[in-house]
Structures are given as structure tokens and as C-alpha cells.
């Protein structure tokens, strides 16, 4: 009898120390993104579609991890920092979310970072881009699956093949995304001999670029070498249209910009042969995850996946990998699991850099091809730019 009681006590003790994954309710993941109030709403919609498809792919359609159903909670930040902060606190607190994903706007996402630290819960940043999201004002609870401004701009610089004969005038929006991007571009040009002759920053939602274009042309037109206007704008009017309409070729000025979503790529038909760098275009990566995404998205929506669909899927696959791998779902355990973690995405392998939790990933050098049979301009692959080719600054050091 004593042996029986001892055995039962031992079994009970062992059960007490095992993660009760199957005995608990659903695991809640909050998606906090702007869904109203900005042209960037389209980015959010794609991110959510990709996230849901990513969880489906990772769980083989069960939407369960370790016996627990996944419950997605969607909240609209309205692209307002104060609302985003309140919603994230609500998600972590009242809703009991294990972790959260957000935001679409870099400025809004920056406001969310302290809330993750306050609640000591993980925030996965997707699809916001700014370098500062993993910078000195960030914290160890933040992981970033989206690319950052330095990746955009180092890849963009490589695509321009910079040397002492290159002169660039930049056009960006006057907030975190634009400012971080241009700072990263200037950093990427250091040591190449290329010169940034002027920087123009416009308010978000700008529609009239007349005066801005005139200043850009005046800064470049008398330069002796190759002259390029670099556009780094997300959601404000049609800066490319304004530049093309002003006939930059009369001054020997070229236009360059990064890739974008398919509706915006339609406007790139005005610049055949333009070269730049892109985060994702559905025909560029060759791997099983992307093959599945492209086929399934085409089947369900009668269209290929777009720029931010791939990003949403990458975030979901990172979270699923962490939850599958971690021995328990305590925040500290998840942080240790995710630091240095590699996982497969539509873009291939990504890895969370341990120092600042930025996901290291490839970019793609493209050249625009116009095909009348295709609705948008095609960013044809020049070459894949691997993570190790880019010297991405470490934003903060979690190891110190």
C-alpha cells in the first residue's frame, strides 16, 4: 500500500510540472493593426490573410498547437498610437493573449513597444519597417519578422551599383519610416563615393508634389555623373507619376524605388528598365512554402499573394515554430526559444538575430519588365541579395 501511495504521489508530482497544453483553453494571439483611417489599410488586409494562411500551413489545417486551438483576436488601431497602446494592453490583460502582432505603421508600432515590456509579453512586429523598432528604445520582448529600413536601403544601394559618379536626391515621408529609410540609405552609400545631394521629406498623405519635384530636379540637373531620384514613400499620393510627368529625362535624371504591392506595381509600367530592390514578389522565391502560398492564394482569391501576404505568413510561421519548439509557453522560455531561431517562410529561411531580435532575410534586386499581357509591371529577378551580403546595424544588444 505504501508503494502504491508513493507511486501515485510521484505521478501527481510529475503531472504538476508538465505543461498542461491540452487541458487549457485556446491560445490567444492578438493582431493589432490599423484597419481604418489610412491608405495603408491594404497592407493590413494582406498581413491578416497571410497570417491566417501561415497558421493553417503550420498546423496542417488543424489550427491547433500541442492540443490547443488557436484563437485570433483582431483589433483596429485606426493608425493612432494612443489607441494601439490601449488595445495592446487590453489584449495582454483583459483578453489574456499569449502574444501579439502589430502594427502596420512604424510610428504606431513604436508606441506599442513599451506596453510589451510593461506586461512582459512578446510583441511580434509585422509589417512595420523602421530600424528604430529594434533600436535603443525597443526592448527584449519585441521580435521583428518584417524587413527593416536598412535591408531596404542596403539592397537598394546595391541595385544602384554606386560609385563616385552617382548623385542621388531622395524623396521620403516625414515620419519614422521615411526618416529611418533615408538614414539607412546614406549609411549604405558610405565608402562608395556616391553623393546624396538633397533630401526631401513630405507629410503623410501628400498629393501635390509639384514644388518638391522642382527642388529635386534643381538639386540634380547640373551634376556631371549619373543622376537618380530615389523614392521611399508608402501610401502618399503618386510621387512617381509626378516625377515622370515632369520629364526627368530632359536633365538625364533617372528614377529608382523599391518594390511594392501589386496595385502600385501597375504604376511602374511608366518606368520600364528601372532597377531597385524588393522584399517579395510571388515569382521570385523558389521554395515549398512559397509554392504552397502562391497556389493556395490563387485558388482562393483568384490572384497571387502580395507583398505583405508573405510577411503575415512569415510572422505566423515564426510563432508556430516557437510554440511547437518551446517546452512551455512562459514568456522567458519563448524568448530563449526564439533568440537565434531559424524557420522557413515564403522568402526562404529567416533567423531572429539574438542581439536585437530582427529577422535576417534575403532581398531581391529587380529590373522592371513591361508585358502587355500582365496587369502590373514585372520586377524580374536580377539576383537574390542574401542576408550575409548586407551589413545590417544591430539596433540594441539583448545579450548585455
N, C-alpha and C positions, 0 to 999 in steps of 0.2 A: 504493500500500500504506500509506504514512504517513497518507494521508487516511482510509483505512478504519479504521486503529487509532485515529486521533483521534476519528472518529465513534463507534466502539464505546466509547471511554473516556468521551466526553461522555454517551452514552446510559446507561452504567453509573452515572455520577455523578448524573444526573437521577433514576434509579430509587432511588438511595440516599437521596435527600431526599424521596421521595414516601411518604406514609403507606401502609404495606402492609396495608390493611384486609382485602383478600381473601386474602392469604397467611397471615394469622394465624388462631388458633383462635377459639372463641366468645368474645363479650364477656360477661363475668360481672357480674351485678347481684345483690347480696345484699339480701334482705328480712329484717330483724331486728326481729321484733315478738313481743310476748307472745302465745303460742298456748295457754297453760295456766296455771291458777292465779288467774284473776280473772274477774269478770263482764264485763270489757272484751274478753274473747276474741271476742265477736260483732263488735266493731269491727274487730279484726284480720282476721277472715274476710272481711268486706266489703271491706276495703282490698286484700287479696290478689286477690280476684275482680276488683275494678275495675282493679288494676294490670295483670293479665294481659289483660283485655279492652282496656285502653288501648294496650298494645303491639301487640295484634292489629289494632286500628283504625289505629294509626300506620304499621304496616308492611304494610297491606293483606293481612293474613293470612299473610305470609311468615315473620314473627318473625326477620327479618334486617335489619340496617342496614349499608349500604356493603359488602355481600357477606359479612358476618359474622353467624353465628347468635347469637341472644340466649339466654343460659343464666341462668335464675333460680335462685338458691340461697336456700332458706328456712331460717331459724334461729329457734328458740324462746327468747326471753329470759326466759320464765317470769315476766315482770313484775318482775325483780330487777335492779337497777342493775349489780351486780358481774358477773352472768352476761352482761348485754348488752354491757358493755365487753369482756369476754373474747371473745365471739362476733364483735364488730366487728373486733377485732384479728386474729382468725383469718380472717375474711373478706378483709380487706385483705392480710394476709400470706400464710398458707398456701394460701388458695383463689384468690388472685390476682384478687379482684373489682375491677373498674374503679371502681365507686362502690357506695354502699349506701343503703338507705331504712329509716327506723325512727324512733321506736318508737311504740307506741300510747299508753303512759303518758307524761305530761310529765316526771314525776320520773325515769323510766328514760331518756328521751331526753336529759335534761340531763347524765346521767352519761356519755353516749356522745360528747358534743361534743369533749372533749379528745383522744379517740382519733383522730378525723378529722384534727385538727391534727398529732398525732404522726406519722401515716402520710402526711400531706399528700395526702389523697384526699377526694373530695366525699362528704358525707352529706346526703341529702335528707330533711328531717323531714316525715313524714306518718304518722299523722294527729294527733300530739300538738299541743296548742294553746297552751300557756303563752307569754306575751310574752317571758319570760326566755330562751327558746330562740334568740332572735336578739338577746339583750341583751348586757350588758357582759362576761359570762363566756362568750359564744359566740366564734366565730372565722370567718375568711373562707372556710373550706371547707364551711360549713354553708349550705344553701339550704332554705327552708321553703315548701312548697306548701300546707300546711294553713292555715286561717284562724288568727288569734291571739285572745287574750283581749280585746284592745282592740276588735277588729272585732265580736266577740260583744257586748260591752257597750256600745259606742257605738251599734250598731244597736238593742240592747235599750233603751237610754235614749231614742233617737229614737222607738221604738214606744210608749213610755210618755207621750210629749208632756209632758216635765217642766216644772213652774213652781213658784212659791213655795208652792202649796197641796199639793204632793206630798210625802208622807212614806213612806220605804221602810225595811223591815227585810230584811236579806239572810241567806240560808242557803246555805252552801257547805262543801265538804270541806276538811279541814285538810292540804292539800299544795299543790304548785305550781299545779296547775290552778285550784283554788278561790281561793287567795290572790291569784294574778295577776288572776283574773277580777274579784273584788270591788274590787281596787285600780283596775282599768281602769274599772269601773262608776262608782266615786266620782269619778274623773278626768273621765269623760264628763258627769257632772252639774254640774261646776263652772261657775258663772256662770248656771245656770238658776233658782236659788232653791230647788230641791228639797233635801230633807234626808234623809240616811241616819241613822236614829235608833239602830240597833244592828246589829252583825254577829255572826252565829252560825256557828261552824266545828265540824263534826263529823268524827270519824275516818272513814277509808275503810271501807266495808262496814258502816256503821251501819244497824241495822234498827229500833231503837226511838227514835222522835222525840218521845215524849210530853213530856218536860221541855223540849226545845228549842222545841216549838210553843208551850208555855205562856209561855216567855220572850219569844218573838216577839210573841205577842198582847198581853202586858202592856206591851211597849215601844210598841205602836201604838195600842191601843184608845182612849186618851184624846186622841189628836191631832185637831185640828179639821178638817183637809182630807181629801184623797184618801189612802187608806192601802193600801199594797201590800207583800206579802211576795214578794221576788224569790228564786227558787230557781236555784242554779247548781251542780248536783250531777250527777255522771256515774257511775252504777253502784252507788250505795249505797242499798239498800232502796227505799222508796216514800215519799219526803218529801211529794209532792203528795197521796197518799192520806191520810197522817197529817194534813195541813193541812185537807183537805176534810172529813174525819171530825170534826174539832174545830169545824166550823161557823164559819168566819171571818166569814160574812155577819152574824152577830149583833152584831159590832163594826163592820160596814161595811168590813171588810178584803177586798181583792182578792188574787188570786194571779197572778203572772206568771212565766214562764220562757221559755227559748229552745227551739227545736225540737230534735227528737231522732230516733232511728231508729224505724222503723215499729212494732216491738213496744211501744216506750214510748209512741208516739203513741196506741195503744189506750187508755192510761190518761187521755189528755187529753179523752176523751169526758165526763169528770166536770166539765170547765170550759168549756162552750160559751161562745163570745164572747170568751174570753181572747185578749189580744193580746201579741205578743212578736216576736222576730226569729229567723230560722232560716238556717243555712248552705246547706241544699239540701233540696228536696222535688221529687220527679221531675216534677211537673206545672208547676213554676214557671218554669224557664228555657226559652226558646224559641230553639233554635239547632240546626244539623245534628248536632253532636257528641252533644248530649243526646238528640235524636231517635233516633240510632243506638243509643245506650246503652239507652234505655228499651225500644225494640223488640227488641233482641237479648237483653237480660236477661229480658224477659217470655217470649221464645221458649224460652230455655234453662232457666230456673228457674221458670217459671210464676208469676212475681212481679216487681214493678217493682224497679228498683235503689234502694238505700237511701242514707242519709246518707253513709256512709264509702266506699261503692262509687264515688261520684262523686269523692271525694278521691283514692282509689287510682288512678283513671283520670287525674286531673289530674297526679299525680306521674309516671306513665308517659309521658304526652304531653310533659311538660317535658323529661324525659330523652331521649326520642326526638328532639325538636326540637333539643336541644343536640348530640346525636351526629350528626345529619344535617347540622347547620349548621357545626360546628367543622371547621377544616381538618385538625386532628389531635386525638388524644384524650389529650394530655398534660394534667395537672391544671390548669396555669396557662392553657392555651388554653381549656379548658372553663369555667373561672371567668370569663374575659374574654367568652366567648360568652354565658354565662347572665346576667351582670350587665346589667340593663335589658332582657332578652329578654322578648318577649310571645309567648303561644301560646294556642291555642283549647282550651277544656275544656268539660265538660258545663254549667258555670256561665257560659260565655261567655269573654271574653278575660281572662287573668291576665297580670301583669307582675311580674318579680322586681325589686324596688326595689334599685338599685345600692348604696345606703348600707348596708343590713343584710340583703339577700337575702330579705326577706319578700315573698311573693307577694301583690300587691294584687288585690283581688277584690270582687265585689258580695256583699251580704247581702240578705235578704228580710224585710220587715215583713209579718206574717201576722195573721189573725184566725181562731180555731178555729170550724169548722163541723162539726156532727154530722149524719151521714147514715146512717140505719139500714142502708142497702144497702152501706155501706163498712165494712170491719172496724176501721179506725182513724179517729181524728179527722182531719179535713182542714184543714191550715193554708192557708187561702185567701189569695191574694196581695192585700195592701193596696197595696204598691208595692215596687219594687226600690230598694235603697239602694246607690248607686254608690260606688266607692272614693273618688272625689273629695269626697263628702259627709262622709267620716269623717276626722278628724284623727288618724291612727294614729302614735303616737310612734315615732321612729327608735331602734331598740334599741342599735345600735352604728354606727360610721361607718367603713366599709372604705376610704373614699377618703382618710382622714387618714394 
